[in-house]
Structures are given as C-alpha cells and as structure tokens.
Amino acid sequence: MSIPENWQTTRPTIRERTKFLLNNDRLSDVKFVVRKSNSKGKSESKKVIPAHKFVLSISSPVFEAMFYGELAEAQASIELPDCEYESLLELFRYLYSDEVNLTGSNVMKVLYLAKKYMVPSLADKCSKYLRDHLDASNVFNIMPMAQKYEEKELTDRCWEVIDNQSQAAMKSDEFTTIEHSLLEAVVSRETLTINEMDLFQAVNLWATKKCRNQGLEANGEEKRRILGERVVKAIRFPVMKQQEFASVVPDTKILTPDEVINFFKFFSSAAAVPEGFSKIRRPGSRGMSGVRKNPRVPPPSYFRRDDSCTVKCVDSLIDTDHKSIIVNPRTRAKATRKRVELRDTRAHCKLAMFDFLKDIDWLPELSGENIDSAASHFYSLINPEIDIFFPVQKIKVSSNDPVFVSLWVCSYCEIAIRGNFCPTCGQGKIFYFV
C-alpha cells in the first residue's frame, strides 16, 4: 500500500495518526504471524500483521514486558498459535484507536485476548456486548467463559437468564456441550423455572450425547456413571406426576430397579421418599404449566341459605368403588367438616400391585384340585397387601370447600364430575376421587 507524503499533516490528533498506522508497514518494527480461517472455519493460511512496539506497550503491560522487559523478545517476527487474524486485528484496532468492531463471531476471542494482554477496558466492552446480546440460545456458550475469566456481572446475568428462561435454555444445542461441573450447578438450583420432567429429559439427553462422544453405549449404567450421584439425586422425581414418571423415567434406566419400585411405592403413599431425593418443589417452578393449581373459590353470593338440599345432602356419604360426597353447589351452609376415607386406586398403584403379583409362583396352586384351598391361599397373599398398594387416606372435607373437597384432596387426587344429580334430592352434583 502506498503511503501518501506528509500523511501526518492531514491527521491533526494523535488518535488519528496512530489509527493510520494500524496494520501498516510504515514505521513498523515487529510483525505478528497468525492463522486466518475461511468462512467455513477451516485453517486456510497464515497472515502477517505489522505492528509498532511503542504503541502496543503503552496500552498493555504484557506487550511492554515482551518488548522492553528483561526477557525482551528479540525476533522481528512473532508467531501466535492461539490467535486468529480477525480477533488479533480487533485487539490492535482498540490499542491504536480506542475503537473495536465486536460481533457474535469474534467477541469471545477478543475477550480472551483482552484478558491475556491485560487490557481491562476492552474486556469490559466485550463483557457489556455479551450481556446486551445474552439470551437462552447462547447462555450456555457464554457462561463457561464468564466463569473462567471471573466476569462476575456477566456470570450473574447468565444465571438470571438460566433461572428465568430455564425451559428454552435447556433445549438449546449448547446445553448438551457444557461441562459436568456446570451441569451439576444448574440442576442443583432452587430458582429454575422448568417442569421437573423437562429438566430430567434435558439431563438424559446430555448424558446420552456424552456417551456417544466417548464411544460408549448410551445405556442406563453408563449414563448414571457419567452423570454422577449428585446430579441424579438433584433431580426431584417425587414432584413429578406419577403418569409422567411411569411413562418416561423407567425406560431411561438411569434409576435402578429398586429406586423405580420405591418411587412407585412413594406415589401410592406406601413408602416415604427414597433416600437422597427431595420432594420439595423448586420455588421457581411454581405456577408453571403442568403444575396443578388450587381451584378458584366461588364468591359467597353463589350460595343460598335456605336450600332443602342442605339437610339431606351435606352429611350424605355414599360408599362406592371410590368414596364420594354429594353436595348441592347452591348450598350456603355452615362449614361442617366431615372426615372421609378415600382408597387410592390410581394407575400407578395398580402397576405396583401388578409387579407384586407377577412375582408369585401360581403354578402349584392352580394345578391343584382343591379350588377352595387355592382361593383361600390367594386371599391370604393378597389381602395384607391391599392397604399397602391401595392405601386409605382419611381427609376432612367441608361443605364450603371450593369444589366441596379440601385443598389437600385437590392436590392429592384427580377430581372428575361423574354426574349432574343427587340421588337424595335430584339437585346436587357428585364428585368422585379417582
């Protein structure tokens, strides 16, 4: 490139004059050799960037030590294998002119150089650019760099995005590439806003891809080993719906068979929460879609005081396959609380009972001639297990409850309306606990 004569006279400020010398052989006393990649990311060639020791040294203590320190670099050409042409040129642009052209493709590399050559003002600009462009799609790409370089403000902002946009962040491609330490930190957070089943599926996908990257079969044993106990125990299986758990979790084989059985027993209220797992819902996930909410309480004006169904129906409890209480929805009566017994016969209870039955050797009994003896033996095996697999729950209900059952029942049972009439007076509604 030809240099115009008296170029200094047309550039009145020191900034304009040093900017003119950027990537310019004029007065250059050192050259940097770096890689230049093509648009597809493949290494294409090596490029040379001419520079000026004095300009670099007054902006970076690292360059000052490199050129004027006790172990000063004597070579006229310096090769930097950890730099690319575009990112090093942006570093020099800032050192020569206080300007920088940051983009999504170069900002991480420029931040790396700003930290390496101790240019904190440029590092701040890179950090601000990342904060301004941070979203769920790139947060797991930015977070490791923010933590590595101890960019606290950027790290805090990353955690905000992970907490507030957990669902989208964990569906991003970058989530499956994060390190195990970051995965453990994520699943341990109380403030995630994600359904626990979606979190488990994201973790399962992370483990599956890690297995494939290491050339391992993505079976339950390998995934459990790669995840580690702290990650597995941080997932709150007890807060999942039993139908979700039964349809997804056992097939991944991340939990052991004993753990699966223990969870089925927990869902059927036959056992406590398996050791090491938490049944407390993450505060950040409350109110999300898929989380059962309390029914809306109707206003007092909805009820009538003088209703003949009050006396007939409020105290009427009918024993059926499921327990039910019959109340006229128009009744406004004193909140009379009654204790109701409900036997839980939901699908997961039946599955647990089925697993118990299939392990019994029926052949000796069925092949015998004494049918009464076989039936008696069958009864002796089954009857003690009924209350374990189909537990009875004693619950207080009130005629003034929103749907005429307590809020605890609403969170424990699915409630379905099975009719529009009351057998006693023909006016009320029947609510079954199923």
Sequence and secondary structure as in RCSB ss.txt:
>XXXX:A:sequence
MSIPENWQTTRPTIRERTKFLLNNDRLSDVKFVVRKSNSKGKSESKKVIPAHKFVLSISSPVFEAMFYGELAEAQ
ASIELPDCEYESLLELFRYLYSDEVNLTGSNVMKVLYLAKKYMVPSLADKCSKYLRDHLDASNVFNIMPMAQKYE
EKELTDRCWEVIDNQSQAAMKSDEFTTIEHSLLEAVVSRETLTINEMDLFQAVNLWATKKCRNQGLEANGEEKRR
ILGERVVKAIRFPVMKQQEFASVVPDTKILTPDEVINFFKFFSSAAAVPEGFSKIRRPGSRGMSGVRKNPRVPPP
SYFRRDDSCTVKCVDSLIDTDHKSIIVNPRTRAKATRKRVELRDTRAHCKLAMFDFLKDIDWLPELSGENIDSAA
SHFYSLINPEIDIFFPVQKIKVSSNDPVFVSLWVCSYCEIAIRGNFCPTCGQGKIFYFV
>XXXX:A:secstr
    TTGGGG  SHHHHHHHTTT  TT  EEEEEEEE TTS EEEEEEEEE HHHHHTT HHHHHHHHSTT    
SEEEEEEEEHHHHHHHHHHHHHS     TTTHHHHHHHHHHTT HHHHHHHHHHHHHT  TTTHHHHHHHHHHTT
 HHHHHHHHHHHHHTHHHHTTSGGGGGS HHHHHHHHT TT  S HHHHHHHHHHHHHHHHHHTT    HHHHHH
HH HHHHHHS GGGS HHHHHHHHHHHT S HHHHHHHHHHHTTSS   TT   S  GGGTT TTS        G
GGSBSS THHHHHTT EEESSSEEEEE TTB     EEEEEEE   HHHHHHHHHHHHTS  HHHHTSS HHHHH
HHHHHHHHHHHHHHS EEEEEEETTSTTSS HHHHHHS EEEEES  TTTS SEEEEE 
